[in-house]
Structure formats: C-alpha cells, structure tokens
Amino acid sequence: MLRRGGVGIAAFERAEQSNRSFAQLSSALSQSQVNHLHAQLAHFRSALADFASTHRNSIKNDPVFRQAFQQMCASIGVDPLAGPRKGGWWAEMLGLGDWQHELGVQIVDVCVSTRERNGGLIEMSELVHTVSKLRGVHGGGITEDDVLRSIKTLEPLGAGYQVVEVGGKKMVRSVVKELDEDQSVILAIAQVEGGRVVEDIIVQRKGWTRERAKAALENMVHRDGLCWLDDQDEQFGRSYWVPSTMQWGL
C-alpha cells in the first residue's frame, strides 16, 4: 500500500511538472505571437504613413481621393482622427490638422450665421454647398464625409453639433437640444411640402388632434425658433414655414 502511494505521488509530481512545462511553452508562444503582431503593426503603420505622405496633396485637395483613402482606413479598422495627438493621424501623419481645424471653423461659421433663420437646424446639402462657396476655388472641394468627420471633432466643444436624420435626409443640428418626436414628424412633412406646414395637413396625415398640431407648431416658432409663422397665407390663412427644409437657390 505504501509503495502504491509512493508511485501515485511520483506520478502526480510528473503530471504537475508537465503542466508547468506546457504553461511555460504556451507563455513563450504567446509572447512570440505578440512580438510578431507588434512588428507587423509597426510595418503596417510605416507603410500607411509612406502612402499618406506620398499622396498628401491628393488627400488634401481631391475630395474623391480623400474619401477613398478614408474608406480604405475604415475597411482595415483605422480611424484617421484617432491618435495620441490632437487631430489624430490627420495631424500626426498627414499634417492636415490645420486643414481639419479650418473646415471645422467654417462649419461653425455657417451654422451660427444661419441659426437665426433656421433655428440651428440645417440640411447637410445646404451646409456642404455653403461651406464650399465660403472656401472658394482654392480651398479645395469638400464632401459630406468631410463635414461628418469635422463635426465629430466638434463634439468635445459641447455646443450640440450633431448629425440627425429627418425624413430620410441628413441635417446638422448646432444647438444643445434634442428634437422631440413631434418636431421630427413636422420636419418630415415640411420636407415633402417644400417647407410649408399647416395644421390641417398634420391632422389629416398623422391623425393628431388639432390642439396637438397647433401646440407643436407654436413651440417650434416661439420656443425653438425652427419655424416662421405666416398669418396671411392666401390659401390657408395661417401657415408655418420651416426654413431648414426650404431650398435657398442652391
């Protein structure tokens, strides 16, 4: 019995030694894989930096090329705005930190200058068009993707800059307040109606009570500044205009 116990203990010790050996081997393999991965990432980062440096002017001045580059980065999980420095890789690799900052300032300028008219809500297409005109021929073309990326950099300002979708269209909000459900419904109707909304249309299409429709419209006029009131409408007598959904000679 004692002998069997001794053999059992020896076998147990050999098993423990094997487990430790496997653990050490596994640890060594894991470290080797990590080192290999770090080397690959360093090589990849260097190659991406070389590409970005070589094509810097095209990325800066050609909106189609810039969009393709951004899509390429996104497909491999790289965010050009992420990085240890302010402005991320745009600043670190491409030297485009000033370009991105300039675009952000222009977006703010357009949003603020049109806020009295549209209540802080502007269609993306109008924003892109207006900023492009502001930049002029030598400023280089911009795309919706450029605006979306710049708005992302404005988020830390806490000024409420955000892209929202209303009626299938992207709009940029530049005030610190959320659109409520009734406002979203009215904005969607205004887009279809060319900017004009009346109580009857809301009641007929959405089944709202007239009191609810009037309250929502009045709030958009007096509380939010999203509507203009026209109390001399030749057809309806009283109508509301939503400037952010109107076409302004684009």
Phi, psi and chi 1 to 4 in degrees:
 res  aa     phi    psi   chi1   chi2   chi3   chi4
   1 MET       -  -41.5  -65.9  -67.1  -66.4      -
   2 LEU   -65.4  -38.2  -69.0  175.5      -      -
   3 ARG   -64.6  -42.7 -175.4  176.5 -180.0 -178.4
   4 ARG   -62.1  -38.7  -73.4  178.9 -174.6  173.6
   5 GLY   -62.9  -38.2      -      -      -      -
   6 GLY   -64.3  -43.6      -      -      -      -
   7 VAL   -62.2  -40.2  171.1      -      -      -
   8 GLY   -62.0  -41.2      -      -      -      -
   9 ILE   -65.7  -42.6  -68.0  174.4      -      -
  10 ALA   -62.2  -42.5      -      -      -      -
  11 ALA   -63.7  -39.7      -      -      -      -
  12 PHE   -63.4  -42.1  177.2   76.9      -      -
  13 GLU   -65.1  -39.3  -70.4  177.8  -14.6      -
  14 ARG   -64.3  -37.6  -74.5 -164.3  -60.9  -89.1
  15 ALA   -65.5  -40.8      -      -      -      -
  16 GLU   -63.4  -40.7  -76.5  -68.0  -61.0      -
  17 GLN   -64.0  -40.0 -179.9   59.5   42.5      -
  18 SER   -63.4  -42.7  -63.6      -      -      -
  19 ASN   -62.2  -41.1  -71.7  -23.0      -      -
  20 ARG   -64.8  -39.4  -74.1 -166.3  -66.9  -90.2
  21 SER   -63.6  -43.2  -62.5      -      -      -
  22 PHE   -64.0  -39.1  -80.2  122.7      -      -
  23 ALA   -64.1  -41.9      -      -      -      -
  24 GLN   -64.9  -41.6  -69.1  172.7   -4.5      -
  25 LEU   -64.1  -43.3  177.0   59.8      -      -
  26 SER   -61.8  -41.4  175.6      -      -      -
  27 SER   -64.4  -41.4  177.1      -      -      -
  28 ALA   -64.1  -42.5      -      -      -      -
  29 LEU   -64.8  -42.2  -72.7  173.5      -      -
  30 SER   -62.0  -43.9  -63.0      -      -      -
  31 GLN   -64.1  -38.9 -173.6   59.1   47.7      -
  32 SER   -63.6  -41.0  175.7      -      -      -
  33 GLN   -66.3  -40.1  -69.9  170.7  -22.8      -
  34 VAL   -63.0  -45.0  169.0      -      -      -
  35 ASN   -61.1  -40.6  -68.3  -21.9      -      -
  36 HIS   -65.2  -41.0 -179.9   62.7      -      -
  37 LEU   -64.9  -42.2  178.6   60.1      -      -
  38 HIS   -61.1  -40.9  -76.8  168.3      -      -
  39 ALA   -63.4  -42.7      -      -      -      -
  40 GLN   -63.5  -42.1  -74.3 -176.0  -41.0      -
  41 LEU   -64.9  -39.5  -72.1  174.6      -      -
  42 ALA   -63.7  -42.0      -      -      -      -
  43 HIS   -65.0  -43.2  176.3   73.0      -      -
  44 PHE   -63.1  -44.2  167.3   74.1      -      -
  45 ARG   -61.1  -40.9 -179.0 -178.5  175.9   85.6
  46 SER   -64.6  -43.5  175.8      -      -      -
  47 ALA   -64.4  -41.1      -      -      -      -
  48 LEU   -66.3  -38.7 -176.1   60.3      -      -
  49 ALA   -64.5  -41.4      -      -      -      -
  50 ASP   -62.6  -44.0  -70.8  -18.4      -      -
  51 PHE   -62.4  -46.7  177.3   87.0      -      -
  52 ALA   -63.2  -39.7      -      -      -      -
  53 SER   -67.2  -41.2  176.6      -      -      -
  54 THR   -64.5  -39.0  -59.7      -      -      -
  55 HIS  -106.6   23.5  -60.4  -76.6      -      -
  56 ARG   -55.0  -48.0  179.4 -179.6 -179.1  -82.5
  57 ASN   -63.7  -38.3  -71.5  -26.2      -      -
  58 SER   -66.8  -40.5  -65.5      -      -      -
  59 ILE   -63.8  -37.0  -65.6  171.9      -      -
  60 LYS   -75.7  -41.0  179.9  178.1 -179.9  180.0
  61 ASN  -102.6  -21.0  -60.9  -43.4      -      -
  62 ASP  -106.8  106.8 -174.8  -16.6      -      -
  63 PRO   -62.2  -32.3   20.0  -31.0      -      -
  64 VAL   -68.7  -45.0  176.1      -      -      -
  65 PHE   -64.8  -41.0 -168.4   94.1      -      -
  66 ARG   -62.7  -41.8 -177.2  167.0   58.9 -109.8
  67 GLN   -64.7  -40.7 -176.3  175.8    8.9      -
  68 ALA   -63.2  -39.7      -      -      -      -
  69 PHE   -64.3  -42.7  175.5   72.5      -      -
  70 GLN   -64.1  -39.1  -69.0  171.7  178.7      -
  71 GLN   -66.0  -38.5  -69.8  174.4  -18.4      -
  72 MET   -62.7  -43.3  178.8 -172.8   72.8      -
  73 CYS   -62.4  -43.4  -71.1      -      -      -
  74 ALA   -64.3  -36.6      -      -      -      -
  75 SER   -67.2  -22.5   68.9      -      -      -
  76 ILE  -109.4   13.3   54.7  179.2      -      -
  77 GLY    78.1   26.4      -      -      -      -
  78 VAL  -109.5  127.8  173.7      -      -      -
  79 ASP  -103.3  112.3 -178.2   -2.0      -      -
  80 PRO   -59.7  -20.3  -23.8   35.3      -      -
  81 LEU   -86.1  -13.0  -73.1  177.4      -      -
  82 ALA   -86.5  147.9      -      -      -      -
  83 GLY   156.6  169.5      -      -      -      -
  84 PRO   -70.3  -23.7   25.6  -34.5      -      -
  85 ARG  -101.0  155.0  -70.9  179.1   52.5 -172.1
  86 LYS   -60.0  129.8 -175.3  177.8 -179.8 -179.9
  87 GLY    94.9   -7.2      -      -      -      -
  88 GLY    59.9 -145.7      -      -      -      -
  89 TRP   -67.1  -25.3  -77.4   14.5      -      -
  90 TRP   -54.2  -42.6  -76.6  122.7      -      -
  91 ALA   -85.1  -42.1      -      -      -      -
  92 GLU   -71.7  -45.9 -175.2  178.6   -5.0      -
  93 MET   -97.8  -43.0  -76.0 -173.4  170.6      -
  94 LEU   -95.6  -14.3  -52.6 -178.7      -      -
  95 GLY    66.5   27.4      -      -      -      -
  96 LEU  -103.1   17.3  -65.4 -179.9      -      -
  97 GLY   -59.9  -42.9      -      -      -      -
  98 ASP   -65.8  -38.8  -69.5  -19.4      -      -
  99 TRP   -62.4  -45.2 -179.3   89.5      -      -
 100 GLN   -65.4  -40.8 -170.3   75.5   57.8      -
 101 HIS   -64.0  -43.1  174.7   72.4      -      -
 102 GLU   -60.9  -43.5  177.8 -173.1   80.9      -
 103 LEU   -63.3  -41.5  179.0   57.2      -      -
 104 GLY   -60.6  -42.2      -      -      -      -
 105 VAL   -63.5  -40.3  169.4      -      -      -
 106 GLN   -67.4  -37.9  -69.6  165.7  -19.4      -
 107 ILE   -62.7  -45.3  -70.7  171.6      -      -
 108 VAL   -61.6  -42.5  170.9      -      -      -
 109 ASP   -58.4  -47.3 -175.4   22.4      -      -
 110 VAL   -66.7  -43.9  171.2      -      -      -
 111 CYS   -62.3  -42.8  -72.7      -      -      -
 112 VAL   -70.4  -41.6  170.7      -      -      -
 113 SER   -69.8  -22.7   64.4      -      -      -
 114 THR  -101.6   -0.3   59.7      -      -      -
 115 ARG   -63.8  -37.4 -170.5  176.0  -68.5  164.2
 116 GLU   -63.4  -32.0 -174.6  175.4   -9.2      -
 117 ARG   -81.1  -41.9  163.7  165.9   63.2   82.8
 118 ASN  -112.1    2.8   56.6   33.6      -      -
 119 GLY    72.9   16.6      -      -      -      -
 120 GLY    89.5   20.4      -      -      -      -
 121 LEU  -135.1  116.6 -167.8   65.8      -      -
 122 ILE  -130.3  139.7 -176.8  171.9      -      -
 123 GLU   -66.0  143.6  -84.4 -160.6   16.5      -
 124 MET   -58.2  -42.4  175.8   65.8   76.8      -
 125 SER   -62.1  -39.6   57.9      -      -      -
 126 GLU   -67.4  -40.1 -178.1 -174.2   -8.7      -
 127 LEU   -63.6  -46.6  179.3   58.7      -      -
 128 VAL   -60.9  -45.0  171.3      -      -      -
 129 HIS   -63.0  -45.7  177.1   79.5      -      -
 130 THR   -68.4  -42.0  -52.5      -      -      -
 131 VAL   -65.6  -38.2  170.8      -      -      -
 132 SER   -61.4  -41.8  -64.7      -      -      -
 133 LYS   -65.5  -37.9  -72.8  178.4   62.5  176.8
 134 LEU   -64.5  -37.0 -174.3   64.7      -      -
 135 ARG   -73.9  -28.7  -66.8  171.9   63.0   83.9
 136 GLY    76.0 -179.2      -      -      -      -
 137 VAL   -62.6  -41.6  176.6      -      -      -
 138 HIS   -80.8   -8.4  -58.9  -66.2      -      -
 139 GLY   -79.1  -13.3      -      -      -      -
 140 GLY    83.8  143.4      -      -      -      -
 141 GLY   -69.1  154.5      -      -      -      -
 142 ILE  -128.5  159.5   63.1  166.3      -      -
 143 THR  -122.6  174.1   65.3      -      -      -
 144 GLU   -60.4  -37.8 -177.2  178.1  -58.3      -
 145 ASP   -61.2  -39.0  -76.7  -16.2      -      -
 146 ASP   -62.2  -42.7  -65.7  -33.4      -      -
 147 VAL   -65.8  -43.7  173.6      -      -      -
 148 LEU   -59.1  -41.8  -71.7  169.1      -      -
 149 ARG   -68.5  -38.9 -163.4  167.8  -67.0  -81.0
 150 SER   -68.3  -38.7  -86.1      -      -      -
 151 ILE   -62.4  -34.2  -71.3  175.0      -      -
 152 LYS   -60.8  -37.1 -177.2  178.6  178.4 -179.5
 153 THR   -73.9  -18.6   67.9      -      -      -
 154 LEU   -84.2  -13.7  -64.4  175.1      -      -
 155 GLU   -54.7  -41.0  -71.6  179.0   -0.4      -
 156 PRO   -62.1  -17.4  -24.6   35.3      -      -
 157 LEU   -68.7  -21.1  -62.9  178.7      -      -
 158 GLY    68.1   23.2      -      -      -      -
 159 ALA   -92.5    3.0      -      -      -      -
 160 GLY    91.3    7.3      -      -      -      -
 161 TYR   -66.4  120.6  -72.9   87.1      -      -
 162 GLN  -158.2  147.4 -173.9  177.6    5.3      -
 163 VAL   -95.5  127.3  178.1      -      -      -
 164 VAL  -123.6  156.5  -63.7      -      -      -
 165 GLU  -113.4  125.3 -170.5  164.2  -43.9      -
 166 VAL  -129.6  121.1  178.3      -      -      -
 167 GLY    59.6   31.9      -      -      -      -
 168 GLY    82.3    2.3      -      -      -      -
 169 LYS  -114.5  142.7  -69.5 -174.3  177.2 -179.0
 170 LYS   -81.0  135.7  -72.2 -171.9  178.0   68.7
 171 MET  -133.6  151.0  -52.4 -171.2   79.4      -
 172 VAL  -108.2  123.4  177.1      -      -      -
 173 ARG   -99.7  132.9 -169.0 -176.7   69.4 -142.6
 174 SER  -123.1   26.0   58.6      -      -      -
 175 VAL  -129.3  152.9  -71.2      -      -      -
 176 VAL   -84.6   74.2 -171.3      -      -      -
 177 LYS  -163.3  143.9   55.9 -174.9  174.4 -175.9
 178 GLU   -84.6  148.4  -62.4  -76.1  -15.5      -
 179 LEU   -77.2  130.6  -70.6  174.6      -      -
 180 ASP   -85.2  174.1   61.7   36.6      -      -
 181 GLU   -61.8  -41.8 -175.8  177.4  -13.9      -
 182 ASP   -64.6  -40.8  -73.9    0.7      -      -
 183 GLN   -62.2  -42.1  -70.8  173.1  -26.9      -
 184 SER   -62.2  -40.8  -62.8      -      -      -
 185 VAL   -63.3  -45.0  168.4      -      -      -
 186 ILE   -66.8  -39.9  -68.6  173.3      -      -
 187 LEU   -62.5  -40.4  -73.6  169.2      -      -
 188 ALA   -64.1  -40.8      -      -      -      -
 189 ILE   -65.1  -41.9  -67.8  175.3      -      -
 190 ALA   -61.2  -37.0      -      -      -      -
 191 GLN   -61.7  -40.3  -71.6  176.4  -16.6      -
 192 VAL   -70.4  -35.9  175.2      -      -      -
 193 GLU   -92.2   10.0  -63.5  -62.7  -40.0      -
 194 GLY    74.7   18.1      -      -      -      -
 195 GLY   111.1  -19.9      -      -      -      -
 196 ARG   -97.5  136.2 -176.6  172.1   66.3  172.6
 197 VAL  -133.9  139.9 -178.0      -      -      -
 198 VAL  -129.0  158.3  -64.7      -      -      -
 199 GLU   -57.9  -41.9  -66.6  174.7   15.8      -
 200 ASP   -57.6  -41.6  -72.1  -16.0      -      -
 201 ILE   -64.0  -43.0  -67.2  177.6      -      -
 202 ILE   -64.3  -45.1  -59.4  173.6      -      -
 203 VAL   -61.1  -44.6  171.9      -      -      -
 204 GLN   -68.6  -43.4  -68.2  168.6    8.4      -
 205 ARG   -84.1  -31.1  -65.3 -174.7 -173.8  176.2
 206 LYS  -111.3   -8.3  -62.7  -59.0  176.7 -179.3
 207 GLY    71.7   19.7      -      -      -      -
 208 TRP   -74.0  158.2  -69.8    7.5      -      -
 209 THR   -73.2  155.7   63.7      -      -      -
 210 ARG   -63.5  -32.8 -170.7  166.5  -62.0  -82.5
 211 GLU   -63.6  -41.5  -70.7   75.3   17.5      -
 212 ARG   -66.6  -42.8  178.1 -179.2  176.8 -176.5
 213 ALA   -62.9  -44.9      -      -      -      -
 214 LYS   -65.5  -42.4 -177.8  176.6 -178.6  178.6
 215 ALA   -62.6  -42.6      -      -      -      -
 216 ALA   -64.5  -42.8      -      -      -      -
 217 LEU   -67.4  -42.0  -72.3  166.5      -      -
 218 GLU   -64.8  -37.3  -70.5  -65.8  -43.6      -
 219 ASN   -63.8  -39.1  -79.3  -23.0      -      -
 220 MET   -67.9  -26.1  -69.2  178.7   70.2      -
 221 VAL   -81.3  -56.8  171.5      -      -      -
 222 HIS   -89.3  -33.5  -58.6  -66.8      -      -
 223 ARG   -91.2  -42.0 -176.5 -170.3   67.2 -170.0
 224 ASP  -106.1  -18.9  -53.1  -48.2      -      -
 225 GLY    70.1   24.8      -      -      -      -
 226 LEU   -92.6  -12.5  -66.0  174.1      -      -
 227 CYS  -129.1  155.0  -79.5      -      -      -
 228 TRP  -110.0  142.5  -66.2  -15.5      -      -
 229 LEU   -98.2  129.7  171.1   62.4      -      -
 230 ASP  -117.5  100.3  179.2    3.8      -      -
 231 ASP   -94.1   16.3   57.2    6.4      -      -
 232 GLN  -128.5   31.4  -63.5 -179.0   -4.6      -
 233 ASP   -62.9  125.9 -171.1  -71.0      -      -
 234 GLU   -67.6  -28.4  -66.0 -178.6   -3.0      -
 235 GLN   -91.3  -44.5 -177.9  178.8   -2.1      -
 236 PHE  -109.1  -11.0  -63.2   99.4      -      -
 237 GLY    84.6  -43.1      -      -      -      -
 238 ARG  -144.4  121.8 -175.3 -176.5 -179.0   89.0
 239 SER  -141.0  169.2   62.0      -      -      -
 240 TYR  -127.1  137.7  -61.1   82.2      -      -
 241 TRP  -113.9  133.7  -70.1   88.3      -      -
 242 VAL  -107.5   99.4 -177.2      -      -      -
 243 PRO   -56.8  -34.0  -24.2   35.0      -      -
 244 SER   -67.8  -14.4   60.9      -      -      -
 245 THR  -107.2    1.8   63.0      -      -      -
 246 MET   -91.1  150.6  -64.7  162.4   60.1      -
 247 GLN   -88.6  130.4  -62.0  -60.8  -47.1      -
 248 TRP  -115.3   51.7  -62.3   85.6      -      -
 249 GLY    67.5   34.4      -      -      -      -
 250 LEU   -73.1      -  -59.5 -177.6      -      -
